[in-house]
Amino acid sequence: IIENDKIPNLQSADYRDHLASLSETLIENPTIKLVKVDSKITGYLNEVFNRIISNNELLLKRETEFKPRFFIIDSEVPFIFSLPKNQFFLSKGLIKKYFKNESLLIAALTYEIIKSKREIYYKSKIIPAFQLK
């Protein structure tokens, strides 16, 4: 058993960086197919992102350190999630089935932007336990 004072003290940035790095694993996974997004769609999503930030400036600070990145996953299962450093993942199924107008996109994206910018993710320390023989 490890005593609490022996566990490394991780900072919030450590958790953020670790979670953010999971996007590369996801993107490079050969079983995950991404939809090619052209510059027009990327520009539109960036404009929506900036509009949400500017309309919620008391809650969300504008920072230029992490540019927003949007990934559309080729899946019929509707889902949306974010990772720190302004990384957003939407499924093709979500867009086709539920985003009938821009207001629905903005509502779903606002929640994920808040999570990403405020770093509201579950954090835990997992220490493997095993017995020595």
C-alpha positions, 0 to 999 in steps of 0.5 A, spaced: 500 500 500 502 506 498 501 512 502 498 518 500 504 523 501 508 518 496 503 519 490 505 524 485 502 531 486 499 532 479 497 539 477 490 540 473 495 541 467 497 534 467 490 531 467 489 536 461 495 534 457 494 527 458 486 527 456 488 532 450 493 527 448 487 521 447 485 525 441 491 523 437 490 515 439 483 516 437 484 519 430 490 514 428 486 508 430 485 504 424 478 502 426 475 509 426 473 513 420 473 520 420 469 524 415 473 529 410 472 536 412 473 541 407 475 548 409 468 551 408 465 547 414 471 548 418 471 555 417 463 555 419 465 551 425 470 556 427 465 561 426 460 558 431 465 556 436 468 564 436 460 566 436 459 562 442 465 564 446 464 572 445 456 571 447 459 567 453 465 572 455 463 572 463 463 564 463 468 563 457 475 567 457 478 568 450 484 565 449 489 563 443 493 558 446 489 552 443 485 553 436 479 549 436 479 542 432 473 539 430 473 532 428 467 528 424 467 521 426 463 516 420 458 513 425 451 512 425 451 512 432 449 519 435 454 522 439 458 528 441 464 529 446 470 534 447 477 533 450 481 539 453 485 544 448 478 545 444 478 538 441 471 536 439 468 530 436 461 529 433 458 523 429 455 523 422 449 520 425 448 526 430 449 531 425 444 527 420 439 525 425 438 531 430 441 537 427 436 540 423 438 547 425 443 551 427 440 552 434 441 545 436 448 545 433 450 551 438 446 548 444 450 541 443 457 545 442 456 550 447 456 544 453 462 541 450 466 548 449 464 549 457 467 542 458 473 543 454 475 550 456 473 550 464 476 543 464 470 539 467 472 532 466 472 527 471 479 526 475 482 520 479 488 517 481 489 510 479 494 506 483 495 499 481 494 494 487 498 487 487 501 482 491 508 480 492 509 473 493 
